[in-house]
Amino acid sequence: MAIGSIILISIGDYGLLKMLKIQRDRDQILGQVDDIKQEIGRIETKIEKIQTDSAYIEKEARERLGMSKPGEKIYRTVP
């Protein structure tokens, strides 16, 4: 009877192994939540720059879109 109780406690629906798995899953999810919060912070910073910083907008337009001011010449180097 004691061995049966130990087995039931260890592997039953509410057993130790199940609890350990739930804790591991919880820790993994909390880690993902932290990662997402950091990404949200980076995105919010970028949004703030886009809304308030004309130099940032110009830099992004030049680097990402290859834009230039009227009369400027763009020289690209090939590695």
DARA-V634081 format. One record per run of one state. SS is the DSSP state (h for helix, s for strand, l for the rest). FROM is the first residue (numbers start at 1). LEN is the number of residues. If there is no record, write none. Layout:
ss/from/len
SS/FROM/LEN
SS/FROM/LEN
//
This chain:
ss/from/len
l/1/1
h/2/10
l/12/4
h/16/37
l/53/1
h/54/12
l/66/14
//
